Each structure stands twice: as structure tokens, then as C-alpha cells.
């Protein structure tokens, strides 16, 4: 039995909180609506639709 080879890699990352943007209530509501609509459409296209959309 041969032992597997593993490679270690590294990545440069930065803290996203430093880049945090201030959003208005309307922008947050628009984002949430878009995310909900996207997930509902994805479920429907996958045949996993339920009574959420009437």
C-alpha cells in the first residue's frame, strides 16, 4: 500500500471587515429579496419546488 502525496499551499487573504460598506435599509431589503428569489428559482428549476410560490 502506497502512502498518498499531499501538497501544502498557502493563500494571501485579507479581512473583509476592513472593506465593509454601509448599506441602507433599502439596499439590504433588495439584496435579501434577490437572494430569496434566486434560491426559489434554483429549487424550482431543480424540480424541488414546493408551495412557496403561489
Secondary structure, 3 states (H helix, E strand, C coil): CCCCCCCCCCCCCCCHHHHCCCCCHHHHHHHHHHHHHHHHHHHHHCCCCCCCCC
